[in-house]
Amino acid sequence: MSLSFHWFLPTYGDSRNLIAGGHGTGMSGDRPATLKYLNQIGSAAEDNGFEAVLTPTGAWCEDAWLTTAMMVETTETLKFLVAFRPGLVSPTLAAQMATTFQWQSGGRLLLNVVTGGETHEQQAYGDFLGKEERYERCGEFLDVVRSLWISQSPVTFEGKHIHVKDAALGRQPTPTPPVFFGGSSGPAGPVAAKYADTYLTWGEPPAAVAKKIEWIRGLGAEQNRELTYGLRVHVISRDTSEQAWAEADRLLSQIDPADVERVQANLARSESEGQRRMVELHGGNTDRLEIAPNLWAGVGLVRGGAGTALVGSHEEVADRLAEYAETGVDHFILSGYPHLEEAYWFGEGVLPILERRGLWKHPGGQRNSGAATGIPFSGSPTR
């Protein structure tokens, strides 16, 4: 087994503290998301052995396509997991954009399809479909995109929401970009099973993750398809468990109660089943936040979307990742505050342990031999 690890590009800004907002709510960090800084994170991710970086989509962050395209020249092997929303552009244009990116980057594109769980945010982009209709359109959209990537003849499609006639690309992508797709509600399952390569879920306790994987695996079998599975979660990994939990406590102490109230009020109107499940994990409370061994729900008090973090010593975090791998998780999309420093904490602390256990190999063929001694530059966070 060789697990795949990916990092995150905070295109809304970064901070040493938790940033409030996201998932339809405005957010920004005190460390601006300049191209120079994002390139630093990209280099750190590449050096530490992360395969790709997830770049989010939404009104609360910079555009994912433009940002990652500008980063291609500053990296060599790092791939870009670009999040985008079907329905905001035509499927033919999306297929063409992906093909161009794949060609110019040397095959370093992965796609994260985000159906959109917030009607108010979708409407700001001119999309007035309801949630179930968005999933219907997403399936039709991916049908056209995937057909264009592999078809040897023009594509015509007449669906409920998508209509194209004699569509064709000047070139087809090599390799075909893998499609990552998440969704916890009923309509999401069939779309994932039919069109996704990797099904994503946020960091719930292992038993809940296993149940989701079982659900999608069964739907995939009905389509004669086998998917891989990914987990999106934050990490706080340190040399000792005490140091890691001290950092979690520090992050919690810096949260403004007004931010908790504001963000939770905004998230309460979310139509996302996954977001509802994230909120249930903490219930708005600031105590009893360790909801499973080393799984901390404190992030979700002020951040929409992925709201949990694995907290512990490097060995403990490696143990928890191995447990998730046993449920069927192949891909881990990780992040931490600040993203530059935390890439080193995890890359130097946890990945060598997983490598020794035979669970991971550096995608660039380099062995990460860094000791779990922290970050090799000044200004590192408290150990």
N, C-alpha and C positions, 0 to 999 in steps of 0.2 A: 504494500500500500504506500502510495506517495500522495499526501494531501497537498492541496493548492492553497496558498495564503495570498490574500490581496489586502491592500491598504486603501485609504480614503483621502480624497482631495477636498479640503474644506473651502469651497469656492465662495462661501459667505463670510470668510474670515476665520481666524483662529484665536486661541486664548489659553492662558494657563488655568483658567476657570471654565466651568460649564457655560455654554452659550445658550441663552433662552430663545426658543422659537422653533421654526421648521415645520414641515408638513402642513403648509398652507398659512403659516404664521411668520411674519418678518423676523429676521435675525441677522446679527452682524457681530464680528469679533473685534477685540481691540488690537489684534495683529492682522492688518489688512491682507486680503487675498490678492496681493500683487502677483504678476507673472513671475517675478524674481523669486518670491517666497514659495510659490507653488512649485517652481522648478527645484528648489531646495528639497521639498518634500518628495518630489519625484525621484531625485537622485538618491535620497536616503532610502526610499522604498526599493529602488533597483539594487543598491549596494547591499541591503540586508536580505535580499532574496525573495521579496514579494513579487508575485507574477504580474499583477496588474494593480491599477488604482481605480476605484469607483468614483465617478464624478456625478454629483446629484443633478436633478432637474427641478425647476420650479421658479416661481416669482421671487423667492427669497435667496436665490444664489445666482452666480454668473452662468452664462450659457455654457453647457457642457461640451458641445461640438467645437465651438470656437476655442475654448480654453485648451482642450486636449490637443487640437490640431496644432496650436502654437507650441506645445511641449514636445512634439515628436522629435524635433531636431536636437533637443537637449538631453535626450535619453537614447539608449541603444537597444536594450532588450525589453524594457518595461512596456507592458500592454495597457490599454486604456479601456476600462469598462464604462462606456458612455451611456448614461441614462437618458432616455427620451420618451416622449408621450405620443403614441399613435393617435392620429386624428387631427393633430395640429399642423401636419404637413401631409402631402399626398404619399401613398405607399411607393409610388414610382420614384418620387424625389428622395424619399428616405432610403430606398434600395440603392439609388445612385450615390447618395452621400456616403453610405457605408462602403460601397465599392471603391469610391475615390480614396477614402480614408485608408482602407485596407491596402490599396495599391501603393499609395504614397508613403505609408508607414512600414511597408514590408510585412504586412500581415499581423499588425499589433492591435487590432480592434476586437473588442467584445461588446455586446449590446445588452443593456439592462432596460427591458420594456416596462414602462410604468403606466398602467392604465389610467390612474388618476382617481384618488379617493375623496377629493374635496370639490364638491360642485361649485362652490363660490370661487375657487381658484381657477377651475376649468372655464367658468363663464368669463373670467377676466381675460382669458385667451380667445374668447369667442366660441367656446364649445358649450352647447346647451343640452347635451344628451344627459339622461339619467344614468345612474351607476350601472344597472344591468345592461342598458344599451351600449355603454362604453365598453363593457366586456365583449358584447356581440361585435362591435366595430373592431375591437382589438384583434379578435380571431380572424375576421375578414382581412384586416390590414396585414397581419402576418402571413396569411395565405398568399396574398399577392406578392409580398416582399420575398418570401421564400421561393415562390415560383419564378420570379424574375432572376433570382440568384443562380438557378440551376436549369431553367428551361432553355431549350435550343430553338424555340419558336416564340413569336410574340404572344403575350399574355392578355387575355380578355377575361374580365371578371364582372359579374352582375350580382351584387349582394344587396342586402337590406340597406347598408350604409356606404359601402364602397363600390364604385363603378369605374372601371378602366377598360379601354379598348385598344388592342394592338400595342400594348406597352412592351418595350424592350430596352435593354441596356447596351451601351457601346462596348462594355467589357463586363465580365462577371468576376466576383471577388474570389481570390485564392489566398488562403483557404476561406470557406464560407464562415462568416463571423458567428461564433456561438451566441445563442440567445439565452439570457438570464431573465427570469420572470418570477415575480412574487405576487401573492394574493391569498388571503385566508378565507374569503367568503365563498359561498357555493358556486357562483358563476365563474370564479377564477380557476377552479380545478380543471374543467374540461379544456379550457384554453391552454393552460400550462401543459396538460398531458399531450395535447395534439401538436403544439408548436414550440415549446421551450426545450432547450438542451439541459438547462440547470434550473431547478425550482429553488427559490430563495425564501427563507423565513427569518424573522427577527429572533433575538436571543431569549427564547422562553426556556423553562426547565427542560432537561433532556427528555423526560417522558412525554411532554407536550410536543416537542419537536419530532420525536419518533412517531407519534400519532399522525402528525401532518404528513410525514414522509410516507407512511403506510397508505394514507388517503390518496396521495398523488401517484404512488407506485401502482395502486390498483387501477386507477383511471388510465395510467399509461399502458398497462397490460391490455386494456380493452382496445387501445389503439396500436397494439403490437410495437410499442416504443418503450425504451429504457432511458430514464433520465438520470442525471447526477443531481446532487442536492447541496445547497449552500446555506451558511448561517451568517447573518449580519449582526455583529455585536461589538461593543467597545472593550478595551482591555486596560487594566492597571496592574502591571506586572513589575515586581521589585525583587531585590535580592532576598528579602525576608517577607513573610506574611504580614508582620507588624508594620513594616514600612509601607506596604501596599494599602493596608486598611487605613493607615494614618493619612495617606494621600486621598483616599475616598472620603474620609472624615473632613479633610481640609476643603475638598471640593463642595461638600455638603454645607459646610459652615459659610461659604462664600455666596450661597444662593440667597437672593432677595425674596422674601415671602411674597412680595407683590408680583414678582415674576412667576412664581408658582401659580398664584391665583389667576394671573392673566393668561398664561399658556394653557392651563387646564381648562379654563373657560372656553378658549378657542378650540381646543381638542375635543371638547364635549360635543361640538356640532359636526365632528368628523363622521363621514359615512364609511370609513375604512374599518373593516372587521379586525385587521391586524392592529390598527391603532387602538381600538377598543380593548383588545387583549393586553396591549402594553400598559394601558391605564389601569386595568384591573390588577396588574402585578403589584402596584404600589398603592393604589386607591387614594392618591393625594396625600398619604401619610409620610412623615419624615422619619419614622422609626420602623423597625422590623423590615428593613429594606433588603436584607440578605434572604432572597426568596427560595434559594437552593444553594447547596454548598458552593461558595465562591462566586455566586451569581447575584449581583447587586443591582437593584432597580432605581437607584438614585438619579441616574441620568434622565430617566423619563419624567422626573418631576418638572423639568423645564425644557426638555427637548422632545419635539415630535418625531415620529419615526422610531428608529432603533433606540430603545430606552434602557437597555441593561448593559452591564459591564462585567467581565470576568475579573475578579480581584483576588490577588494572592501572590505568593512567591512564584518564581519562575517554574519550579517543579509543580506547584499546585495548579497553575494555569495550564501547564502541559497535560496534567492529569485530566483536567476538565475537558480540554480539547479532544483528548483521546476518547473520553466517554461519548462526546458528541459524534466522533468518527464511528463509534460502534453502532450508533443509531442509523448510520447511513450517510452522514454529512461528508462530502468530498472537498468542498470549497469553504473557506473562512474569509469573510470580508470584515476586516478589523479597523478600528480607529481608536484614538485617545487624545486627551488634551494635555499639552499642545501636540499636534500631529507630527511635527518634526522630531521632537524629543522622544515621544512615545514609540516612534518607529524604531529608534535605537534600543530603547528599553526592551521591547519585545524581540527585535531582531537579534540582539546580542545575548538576551537572557533565555528566551523560550525556544527559538528555532534550533539552536544547537542541541538542546535536550531532545526535541522531536527527531532531529537527525540521528542522534545516537540510538534512538528507539526504532529506527527504520521507518518512521512515519513521514519523513519529508526529505527532499533533496533540493539544493539550491538550483533554481531553473537555469541559471547561467553557467552551471557546472562548477562553480566555486564552492569551496567548503567554508561555511561561516564558523570560524574557530574562536570568535570573540567570547571572552569570559563574561560572566554576569556581574560586571563591575560598574554598570552605569553608562553614561553618555560621554563620548570622547571629545567634548568641547566645553568651553566655559559657559556659564549661565544655565547649567543643568538643574533640573528640579531637585528639591530636597530628597535625599536618598531614603 
